[in-house]
Amino acid sequence: MSKTAVSPAAGQVPAQSATPQIPGVAAGFRARRRRPGMYALAVAMIAAGGSGGFLAFQATGERTPVLAVAHTVQAGDVIKDADLIEAQVQLDPALKPVLAADRDKVVGKRAAVALTPGSLLTQGQATTRTLVKAGERLVGIGLKASQMPATRLSPGDKVLVVATPAEGQTPAEDGKQPEPVQIAARIVKVGEKQATTGDTVVDVAVPSQFGPALAAQAATGDVALVVDAPGGS
């Protein structure tokens, strides 16, 4: 029996040997082929942004060597080299710190205010002037705790040095104590409390004419300090 070729039925589409092309799949494939280029562009933009951020950090994070206080320095005391250390900080013009390069310009001067360890040394805190002005004399007074206020005394404070009655001193004939002698003074330095006696030596500046009398009175120990009110003379 002979074989006869079967012709396709009317309207039937012949089978295709090639894989059919699906529009959505083809488009996705072409998009994936373009993505490496997009990735490269994105990486370049991120790198540029990161580089800019690093440069900005360098600009804002730059640190400058300045001077800081290593040991307590009382107002009026000479600043020594060992009293200072170098610190690295972001330079802020508002603080007006003293640069480490200017160390030699500071050492040997006097502290205009009390310097606290850990603080930055700023311009104006070192001076060539002494705290004893022209027409004044410096007198040191040894005081017990009962002869001075418990409130901390600081250089620049205005006080009254009052002569107290000596032990065994009798009152006047009318039974009244004479008006105590008072001398206006200004605190220049407060010394450390002595471990043996418990006394504290306080340096005060007084007008020159009162210097000798105050020194003689202070030698007896019959004195006391009274803190003057702010704005007092």
C-alpha positions in Angstrom: 0.0 0.0 0.0 1.4 3.3 -1.0 1.9 6.1 1.4 0.3 9.4 0.5 1.2 12.8 1.9 -1.3 14.3 4.2 -1.9 17.9 3.4 -2.7 20.3 6.2 -6.4 20.9 6.7 -7.8 24.1 5.5 -7.0 27.0 7.8 -4.5 25.0 9.8 -1.1 26.8 10.4 1.9 24.6 9.7 4.1 23.8 12.7 7.2 25.9 12.9 10.5 24.3 13.7 11.9 27.4 15.4 11.0 28.4 19.0 8.2 30.8 19.0 9.2 34.4 20.0 7.2 35.8 23.0 7.3 39.6 22.9 7.5 40.0 26.7 10.4 37.6 27.1 12.3 39.2 24.3 11.9 42.7 25.7 13.0 41.5 29.2 16.1 39.8 27.7 17.1 43.0 25.9 16.5 45.0 29.1 18.8 42.6 31.1 21.4 43.1 28.4 21.3 46.8 29.0 21.5 46.6 32.8 25.3 46.2 33.1 25.7 49.6 31.6 23.2 51.1 34.1 25.0 49.4 37.0 28.3 50.8 35.8 26.8 54.3 35.7 25.3 53.8 39.2 28.7 52.6 40.7 30.4 55.6 39.1 27.9 58.0 40.6 28.2 56.4 44.1 32.0 56.5 43.9 31.9 60.2 43.0 29.5 60.9 45.8 31.6 59.0 48.3 34.7 60.8 47.2 33.0 64.1 47.7 31.9 63.1 51.1 35.4 62.1 52.0 36.8 65.4 50.9 34.0 67.2 52.8 35.0 65.2 55.9 38.6 66.1 55.5 37.7 69.8 55.2 35.4 69.8 58.3 37.4 67.2 60.4 40.8 68.9 60.1 42.4 69.2 63.5 44.8 71.8 64.7 47.4 71.5 67.5 46.6 73.9 70.4 47.6 74.4 74.0 45.6 73.0 76.9 46.2 73.2 80.7 47.9 70.2 82.4 48.1 71.6 86.0 46.2 74.1 88.0 47.6 77.6 87.7 46.3 80.2 90.1 45.7 83.7 88.8 48.8 85.8 89.1 51.1 82.8 89.0 53.8 82.3 86.3 52.9 79.8 83.7 55.5 77.1 83.4 56.2 74.8 80.4 55.1 71.8 82.5 51.7 73.4 83.0 50.8 73.1 79.4 50.1 70.1 77.1 49.3 69.9 73.4 45.8 69.0 72.2 44.4 68.3 68.7 41.0 70.0 68.2 38.9 71.3 65.4 39.8 75.0 65.1 36.9 77.2 66.1 37.7 80.9 65.8 35.1 81.7 68.4 37.2 79.9 71.1 40.4 81.9 70.2 42.7 79.1 71.4 46.4 79.5 71.7 48.2 77.6 69.0 50.8 75.0 70.0 53.3 76.9 67.9 53.0 79.9 70.2 54.0 77.9 73.3 57.2 80.1 73.8 55.1 83.2 73.8 53.0 82.0 76.7 55.5 80.3 79.0 56.9 82.8 81.5 53.8 85.0 81.5 51.3 85.2 84.4 47.9 83.7 84.4 45.3 86.4 84.2 42.6 84.0 85.6 42.8 80.7 87.3 43.6 77.9 84.8 41.9 74.6 85.2 43.4 71.2 84.1 41.8 69.9 80.9 40.7 73.3 79.6 42.0 75.0 76.5 44.3 77.9 76.9 42.7 80.9 75.2 44.0 84.3 74.2 43.9 86.8 77.0 44.4 84.2 79.8 48.2 84.9 79.9 49.4 88.4 80.7 52.7 90.2 81.4 51.0 92.3 84.1 51.0 91.6 87.8 47.9 91.7 89.8 49.4 94.3 92.1 48.9 97.7 90.6 50.9 100.9 91.0 50.3 102.5 94.4 49.6 99.1 96.1 51.4 96.8 98.4 51.1 93.0 98.7 50.6 91.7 102.2 50.3 88.0 103.1 47.9 87.1 105.9 47.9 83.7 107.6 44.3 82.8 108.5 42.6 80.0 110.3 39.2 78.6 109.2 37.4 80.8 111.8 39.0 83.9 110.4 37.7 83.7 106.9 34.5 82.8 105.1 33.8 79.2 104.1 32.9 80.5 100.6 35.8 80.0 98.3 37.9 83.1 97.8 39.2 83.9 94.3 41.7 86.4 92.9 40.1 89.7 92.3 37.5 89.4 95.1 37.2 92.5 97.2 37.4 92.0 100.9 37.8 93.9 104.2 40.6 93.1 106.5 39.3 93.7 110.0 41.5 94.0 113.1 40.0 91.7 115.8 40.4 92.2 119.6 43.5 90.6 121.1 43.0 87.8 123.6 42.5 89.3 127.1 41.9 92.8 125.7 39.6 94.8 128.0 36.9 97.0 126.8 37.1 100.8 127.1 36.0 102.6 130.3 32.5 103.1 129.0 32.2 99.3 128.5 32.2 99.5 124.7 34.6 97.9 122.3 36.4 100.4 120.0 35.4 100.4 116.4 37.6 97.8 114.7 40.1 99.0 112.1 39.0 98.0 108.6 41.2 98.1 105.5 39.8 97.5 102.0 41.8 95.0 100.1 41.7 92.8 97.0 42.5 89.1 96.9 45.6 88.4 94.8 46.3 84.8 95.6 44.9 82.1 97.9 47.5 79.6 99.1 47.1 75.9 99.9 45.9 75.0 103.3 48.9 74.0 105.5 48.7 70.4 106.6 50.4 71.1 110.0 48.8 74.3 111.2 45.6 74.3 109.1 46.3 78.0 108.2 45.7 79.4 104.7 48.0 82.2 103.5 46.0 84.8 101.6 47.9 87.5 99.6 46.0 90.8 99.4 46.7 94.1 97.7 46.1 97.2 99.7 46.9 100.9 99.2 50.6 101.6 99.9 49.9 103.7 103.0 48.1 100.8 104.7 50.7 98.1 103.9 53.0 98.4 107.0 50.1 98.7 109.5 48.3 95.7 108.0 51.5 93.6 108.0 52.0 94.4 111.7 48.4 93.5 112.5 48.6 90.3 110.5 51.7 89.2 112.4 49.7 89.1 115.6 47.0 86.9 114.0 44.3 89.2 115.2 42.6 89.8 111.9 39.7 88.4 109.9 38.5 88.7 106.4 35.1 89.9 105.4 34.0 89.5 101.8 32.7 92.7 100.4 29.5 92.8 98.4 29.7 92.9 94.6 30.3 96.5 93.5 31.7 97.5 96.9 34.8 99.5 97.4 
